[in-house]
């Protein structure tokens, strides 16, 4: 059985795969799952924030990117 960090890494990688295909909503969902499993997964916040910004969700992007900086 996979540990939570292992599963969070899987969701993070799936998020990257979706983002590279410009499937941004699916990418956000995968990054959110990674964060839910590991609330300290800074890279997931960073990538999700980047996508939020790309989609024009500046408040959400700023919140995620602040987590990345802290």
Backbone as XML, in Angstrom:
<?xml version="1.0"?>
<chain id="A" units="angstrom">
  <residue number="1" name="UNK">
    <atom name="N" x="0.843" y="-1.188" z="0.000"/>
    <atom name="CA" x="0.000" y="0.000" z="0.000"/>
    <atom name="C" x="0.887" y="1.249" z="0.000"/>
  </residue>
  <residue number="2" name="UNK">
    <atom name="N" x="0.554" y="2.204" z="-0.818"/>
    <atom name="CA" x="1.354" y="3.422" z="-0.938"/>
    <atom name="C" x="1.157" y="4.309" z="0.285"/>
  </residue>
  <residue number="3" name="UNK">
    <atom name="N" x="2.226" y="4.956" z="0.688"/>
    <atom name="CA" x="2.108" y="5.913" z="1.779"/>
    <atom name="C" x="1.532" y="7.208" z="1.228"/>
  </residue>
  <residue number="4" name="UNK">
    <atom name="N" x="1.064" y="8.059" z="2.127"/>
    <atom name="CA" x="0.504" y="9.332" z="1.665"/>
    <atom name="C" x="1.513" y="10.154" z="0.863"/>
  </residue>
  <residue number="5" name="UNK">
    <atom name="N" x="2.780" y="10.257" z="1.315"/>
    <atom name="CA" x="3.735" y="11.012" z="0.479"/>
    <atom name="C" x="3.899" y="10.410" z="-0.908"/>
  </residue>
  <residue number="6" name="UNK">
    <atom name="N" x="3.900" y="9.079" z="-1.002"/>
    <atom name="CA" x="4.006" y="8.447" z="-2.319"/>
    <atom name="C" x="2.815" y="8.815" z="-3.187"/>
  </residue>
  <residue number="7" name="UNK">
    <atom name="N" x="1.619" y="8.766" z="-2.603"/>
    <atom name="CA" x="0.423" y="9.111" z="-3.378"/>
    <atom name="C" x="0.410" y="10.589" z="-3.735"/>
  </residue>
  <residue number="8" name="UNK">
    <atom name="N" x="0.882" y="11.435" z="-2.828"/>
    <atom name="CA" x="0.903" y="12.866" z="-3.150"/>
    <atom name="C" x="1.862" y="13.131" z="-4.312"/>
  </residue>
  <residue number="9" name="UNK">
    <atom name="N" x="2.981" y="12.424" z="-4.350"/>
    <atom name="CA" x="3.923" y="12.580" z="-5.458"/>
    <atom name="C" x="3.311" y="12.099" z="-6.768"/>
  </residue>
  <residue number="10" name="UNK">
    <atom name="N" x="2.526" y="11.038" z="-6.694"/>
    <atom name="CA" x="1.845" y="10.537" z="-7.894"/>
    <atom name="C" x="0.874" y="11.582" z="-8.422"/>
  </residue>
  <residue number="11" name="UNK">
    <atom name="N" x="0.082" y="12.177" z="-7.531"/>
    <atom name="CA" x="-0.870" y="13.211" z="-7.960"/>
    <atom name="C" x="-0.133" y="14.436" z="-8.498"/>
  </residue>
  <residue number="12" name="UNK">
    <atom name="N" x="0.974" y="14.789" z="-7.868"/>
    <atom name="CA" x="1.775" y="15.919" z="-8.347"/>
    <atom name="C" x="2.254" y="15.658" z="-9.773"/>
  </residue>
  <residue number="13" name="UNK">
    <atom name="N" x="2.790" y="14.484" z="-10.019"/>
    <atom name="CA" x="3.284" y="14.148" z="-11.362"/>
    <atom name="C" x="2.144" y="14.135" z="-12.379"/>
  </residue>
  <residue number="14" name="UNK">
    <atom name="N" x="0.982" y="13.611" z="-11.973"/>
    <atom name="CA" x="-0.175" y="13.628" z="-12.877"/>
    <atom name="C" x="-0.587" y="15.062" z="-13.180"/>
  </residue>
  <residue number="15" name="UNK">
    <atom name="N" x="-0.493" y="15.938" z="-12.174"/>
    <atom name="CA" x="-0.790" y="17.352" z="-12.391"/>
    <atom name="C" x="0.138" y="17.974" z="-13.420"/>
  </residue>
  <residue number="16" name="UNK">
    <atom name="N" x="1.416" y="17.659" z="-13.322"/>
    <atom name="CA" x="2.382" y="18.163" z="-14.303"/>
    <atom name="C" x="2.043" y="17.637" z="-15.693"/>
  </residue>
  <residue number="17" name="UNK">
    <atom name="N" x="1.723" y="16.360" z="-15.777"/>
    <atom name="CA" x="1.372" y="15.766" z="-17.075"/>
    <atom name="C" x="0.167" y="16.472" z="-17.689"/>
  </residue>
  <residue number="18" name="UNK">
    <atom name="N" x="-0.866" y="16.725" z="-16.884"/>
    <atom name="CA" x="-2.044" y="17.437" z="-17.391"/>
    <atom name="C" x="-1.677" y="18.860" z="-17.809"/>
  </residue>
  <residue number="19" name="UNK">
    <atom name="N" x="-0.874" y="19.540" z="-17.000"/>
    <atom name="CA" x="-0.493" y="20.922" z="-17.314"/>
    <atom name="C" x="0.255" y="20.997" z="-18.639"/>
  </residue>
  <residue number="20" name="UNK">
    <atom name="N" x="1.133" y="20.030" z="-18.880"/>
    <atom name="CA" x="1.878" y="20.013" z="-20.139"/>
    <atom name="C" x="0.962" y="19.809" z="-21.340"/>
  </residue>
  <residue number="21" name="UNK">
    <atom name="N" x="-0.192" y="19.176" z="-21.109"/>
    <atom name="CA" x="-1.182" y="18.968" z="-22.175"/>
    <atom name="C" x="-2.205" y="20.102" z="-22.220"/>
  </residue>
  <residue number="22" name="UNK">
    <atom name="N" x="-1.976" y="21.128" z="-21.382"/>
    <atom name="CA" x="-2.868" y="22.287" z="-21.271"/>
    <atom name="C" x="-4.260" y="21.905" z="-20.763"/>
  </residue>
  <residue number="23" name="UNK">
    <atom name="N" x="-4.330" y="20.838" z="-19.991"/>
    <atom name="CA" x="-5.565" y="20.415" z="-19.325"/>
    <atom name="C" x="-5.501" y="20.970" z="-17.903"/>
  </residue>
  <residue number="24" name="UNK">
    <atom name="N" x="-5.704" y="22.286" z="-17.814"/>
    <atom name="CA" x="-5.422" y="22.994" z="-16.577"/>
    <atom name="C" x="-6.374" y="22.650" z="-15.436"/>
  </residue>
  <residue number="25" name="UNK">
    <atom name="N" x="-7.646" y="22.460" z="-15.712"/>
    <atom name="CA" x="-8.586" y="22.118" z="-14.645"/>
    <atom name="C" x="-8.210" y="20.781" z="-14.019"/>
  </residue>
  <residue number="26" name="UNK">
    <atom name="N" x="-7.873" y="19.810" z="-14.853"/>
    <atom name="CA" x="-7.458" y="18.499" z="-14.359"/>
    <atom name="C" x="-6.158" y="18.610" z="-13.567"/>
  </residue>
  <residue number="27" name="UNK">
    <atom name="N" x="-5.255" y="19.460" z="-14.041"/>
    <atom name="CA" x="-3.987" y="19.670" z="-13.333"/>
    <atom name="C" x="-4.242" y="20.251" z="-11.944"/>
  </residue>
  <residue number="28" name="UNK">
    <atom name="N" x="-5.125" y="21.239" z="-11.864"/>
    <atom name="CA" x="-5.460" y="21.840" z="-10.568"/>
    <atom name="C" x="-6.016" y="20.786" z="-9.625"/>
  </residue>
  <residue number="29" name="UNK">
    <atom name="N" x="-6.887" y="19.928" z="-10.135"/>
    <atom name="CA" x="-7.461" y="18.868" z="-9.300"/>
    <atom name="C" x="-6.375" y="17.941" z="-8.765"/>
  </residue>
  <residue number="30" name="UNK">
    <atom name="N" x="-5.423" y="17.570" z="-9.606"/>
    <atom name="CA" x="-4.348" y="16.671" z="-9.164"/>
    <atom name="C" x="-3.431" y="17.353" z="-8.149"/>
  </residue>
  <residue number="31" name="UNK">
    <atom name="N" x="-3.076" y="18.612" z="-8.388"/>
    <atom name="CA" x="-2.243" y="19.325" z="-7.416"/>
    <atom name="C" x="-2.984" y="19.489" z="-6.091"/>
  </residue>
  <residue number="32" name="UNK">
    <atom name="N" x="-4.288" y="19.727" z="-6.164"/>
    <atom name="CA" x="-5.085" y="19.859" z="-4.940"/>
    <atom name="C" x="-5.115" y="18.550" z="-4.161"/>
  </residue>
  <residue number="33" name="UNK">
    <atom name="N" x="-5.222" y="17.431" z="-4.866"/>
    <atom name="CA" x="-5.174" y="16.128" z="-4.196"/>
    <atom name="C" x="-3.810" y="15.913" z="-3.543"/>
  </residue>
  <residue number="34" name="UNK">
    <atom name="N" x="-2.749" y="16.275" z="-4.232"/>
    <atom name="CA" x="-1.402" y="16.142" z="-3.660"/>
    <atom name="C" x="-1.283" y="16.964" z="-2.380"/>
  </residue>
  <residue number="35" name="UNK">
    <atom name="N" x="-1.821" y="18.171" z="-2.407"/>
    <atom name="CA" x="-1.767" y="19.057" z="-1.237"/>
    <atom name="C" x="-2.626" y="18.509" z="-0.108"/>
  </residue>
  <residue number="36" name="UNK">
    <atom name="N" x="-3.778" y="17.962" z="-0.436"/>
    <atom name="CA" x="-4.648" y="17.384" z="0.589"/>
    <atom name="C" x="-3.935" y="16.235" z="1.308"/>
  </residue>
  <residue number="37" name="UNK">
    <atom name="N" x="-3.192" y="15.434" z="0.563"/>
    <atom name="CA" x="-2.464" y="14.308" z="1.154"/>
    <atom name="C" x="-1.207" y="14.755" z="1.904"/>
  </residue>
  <residue number="38" name="UNK">
    <atom name="N" x="-0.599" y="15.833" z="1.437"/>
    <atom name="CA" x="0.618" y="16.355" z="2.069"/>
    <atom name="C" x="0.544" y="17.880" z="2.074"/>
  </residue>
  <residue number="39" name="UNK">
    <atom name="N" x="-0.033" y="18.465" z="3.136"/>
    <atom name="CA" x="-0.215" y="19.918" z="3.193"/>
    <atom name="C" x="1.083" y="20.727" z="3.132"/>
  </residue>
  <residue number="40" name="UNK">
    <atom name="N" x="2.219" y="20.072" z="3.257"/>
    <atom name="CA" x="3.512" y="20.762" z="3.182"/>
    <atom name="C" x="4.205" y="20.572" z="1.837"/>
  </residue>
  <residue number="41" name="UNK">
    <atom name="N" x="3.463" y="20.137" z="0.842"/>
    <atom name="CA" x="4.037" y="19.859" z="-0.480"/>
    <atom name="C" x="4.175" y="21.181" z="-1.239"/>
  </residue>
  <residue number="42" name="UNK">
    <atom name="N" x="5.254" y="21.874" z="-0.976"/>
    <atom name="CA" x="5.470" y="23.227" z="-1.493"/>
    <atom name="C" x="5.453" y="23.276" z="-3.016"/>
  </residue>
  <residue number="43" name="UNK">
    <atom name="N" x="6.045" y="22.294" z="-3.665"/>
    <atom name="CA" x="6.090" y="22.294" z="-5.129"/>
    <atom name="C" x="4.688" y="22.224" z="-5.729"/>
  </residue>
  <residue number="44" name="UNK">
    <atom name="N" x="3.787" y="21.500" z="-5.072"/>
    <atom name="CA" x="2.408" y="21.406" z="-5.565"/>
    <atom name="C" x="1.714" y="22.762" z="-5.461"/>
  </residue>
  <residue number="45" name="UNK">
    <atom name="N" x="1.941" y="23.476" z="-4.353"/>
    <atom name="CA" x="1.390" y="24.834" z="-4.225"/>
    <atom name="C" x="1.949" y="25.731" z="-5.324"/>
  </residue>
  <residue number="46" name="UNK">
    <atom name="N" x="3.247" y="25.624" z="-5.559"/>
    <atom name="CA" x="3.903" y="26.472" z="-6.555"/>
    <atom name="C" x="3.314" y="26.239" z="-7.947"/>
  </residue>
  <residue number="47" name="UNK">
    <atom name="N" x="3.207" y="24.989" z="-8.339"/>
    <atom name="CA" x="2.717" y="24.683" z="-9.682"/>
    <atom name="C" x="1.239" y="25.047" z="-9.809"/>
  </residue>
  <residue number="48" name="UNK">
    <atom name="N" x="0.444" y="24.744" z="-8.756"/>
    <atom name="CA" x="-0.976" y="25.097" z="-8.801"/>
    <atom name="C" x="-1.130" y="26.614" z="-8.875"/>
  </residue>
  <residue number="49" name="UNK">
    <atom name="N" x="-0.311" y="27.344" z="-8.138"/>
    <atom name="CA" x="-0.349" y="28.802" z="-8.189"/>
    <atom name="C" x="-0.026" y="29.331" z="-9.576"/>
  </residue>
  <residue number="50" name="UNK">
    <atom name="N" x="0.949" y="28.721" z="-10.221"/>
    <atom name="CA" x="1.303" y="29.107" z="-11.587"/>
    <atom name="C" x="0.105" y="28.922" z="-12.521"/>
  </residue>
  <residue number="51" name="UNK">
    <atom name="N" x="-0.590" y="27.808" z="-12.383"/>
    <atom name="CA" x="-1.740" y="27.545" z="-13.255"/>
    <atom name="C" x="-2.889" y="28.488" z="-12.927"/>
  </residue>
  <residue number="52" name="UNK">
    <atom name="N" x="-3.145" y="28.727" z="-11.631"/>
    <atom name="CA" x="-4.177" y="29.696" z="-11.265"/>
    <atom name="C" x="-3.877" y="31.043" z="-11.923"/>
  </residue>
  <residue number="53" name="UNK">
    <atom name="N" x="-2.626" y="31.470" z="-11.883"/>
    <atom name="CA" x="-2.240" y="32.737" z="-12.494"/>
    <atom name="C" x="-2.480" y="32.714" z="-14.000"/>
  </residue>
  <residue number="54" name="UNK">
    <atom name="N" x="-2.105" y="31.632" z="-14.627"/>
    <atom name="CA" x="-2.285" y="31.479" z="-16.073"/>
    <atom name="C" x="-3.761" y="31.591" z="-16.460"/>
  </residue>
  <residue number="55" name="UNK">
    <atom name="N" x="-4.652" y="31.108" z="-15.572"/>
    <atom name="CA" x="-6.088" y="31.141" z="-15.843"/>
    <atom name="C" x="-6.747" y="32.438" z="-15.376"/>
  </residue>
  <residue number="56" name="UNK">
    <atom name="N" x="-5.954" y="33.343" z="-14.777"/>
    <atom name="CA" x="-6.495" y="34.626" z="-14.349"/>
    <atom name="C" x="-7.063" y="34.637" z="-12.945"/>
  </residue>
  <residue number="57" name="UNK">
    <atom name="N" x="-6.833" y="33.586" z="-12.166"/>
    <atom name="CA" x="-7.307" y="33.514" z="-10.781"/>
    <atom name="C" x="-6.212" y="34.064" z="-9.866"/>
  </residue>
  <residue number="58" name="UNK">
    <atom name="N" x="-6.025" y="35.377" z="-9.933"/>
    <atom name="CA" x="-4.882" y="35.998" z="-9.259"/>
    <atom name="C" x="-4.908" y="35.827" z="-7.744"/>
  </residue>
  <residue number="59" name="UNK">
    <atom name="N" x="-6.083" y="35.929" z="-7.110"/>
    <atom name="CA" x="-6.142" y="35.773" z="-5.655"/>
    <atom name="C" x="-5.727" y="34.369" z="-5.234"/>
  </residue>
  <residue number="60" name="UNK">
    <atom name="N" x="-6.212" y="33.375" z="-5.961"/>
    <atom name="CA" x="-5.837" y="31.994" z="-5.649"/>
    <atom name="C" x="-4.349" y="31.773" z="-5.921"/>
  </residue>
  <residue number="61" name="UNK">
    <atom name="N" x="-3.871" y="32.333" z="-7.016"/>
    <atom name="CA" x="-2.450" y="32.197" z="-7.353"/>
    <atom name="C" x="-1.589" y="32.811" z="-6.256"/>
  </residue>
  <residue number="62" name="UNK">
    <atom name="N" x="-1.962" y="34.000" z="-5.821"/>
    <atom name="CA" x="-1.191" y="34.682" z="-4.783"/>
    <atom name="C" x="-1.163" y="33.874" z="-3.487"/>
  </residue>
  <residue number="63" name="UNK">
    <atom name="N" x="-2.304" y="33.307" z="-3.108"/>
    <atom name="CA" x="-2.361" y="32.500" z="-1.881"/>
    <atom name="C" x="-1.432" y="31.296" z="-1.976"/>
  </residue>
  <residue number="64" name="UNK">
    <atom name="N" x="-1.452" y="30.606" z="-3.106"/>
    <atom name="CA" x="-0.585" y="29.436" z="-3.271"/>
    <atom name="C" x="0.884" y="29.834" z="-3.311"/>
  </residue>
  <residue number="65" name="UNK">
    <atom name="N" x="1.188" y="30.906" z="-4.010"/>
    <atom name="CA" x="2.585" y="31.313" z="-4.125"/>
    <atom name="C" x="3.129" y="31.836" z="-2.794"/>
  </residue>
  <residue number="66" name="UNK">
    <atom name="N" x="2.274" y="32.404" z="-1.960"/>
    <atom name="CA" x="2.710" y="32.808" z="-0.622"/>
    <atom name="C" x="3.076" y="31.583" z="0.206"/>
  </residue>
  <residue number="67" name="UNK">
    <atom name="N" x="2.311" y="30.500" z="0.060"/>
    <atom name="CA" x="2.649" y="29.256" z="0.772"/>
    <atom name="C" x="4.018" y="28.779" z="0.311"/>
  </residue>
  <residue number="68" name="UNK">
    <atom name="N" x="4.283" y="28.921" z="-0.973"/>
    <atom name="CA" x="5.573" y="28.507" z="-1.536"/>
    <atom name="C" x="6.717" y="29.315" z="-0.918"/>
  </residue>
  <residue number="69" name="UNK">
    <atom name="N" x="6.481" y="30.584" z="-0.657"/>
    <atom name="CA" x="7.538" y="31.443" z="-0.130"/>
    <atom name="C" x="7.763" y="31.259" z="1.365"/>
  </residue>
  <residue number="70" name="UNK">
    <atom name="N" x="6.756" y="30.770" z="2.071"/>
    <atom name="CA" x="6.882" y="30.617" z="3.538"/>
    <atom name="C" x="7.557" y="29.367" z="3.925"/>
  </residue>
</chain>
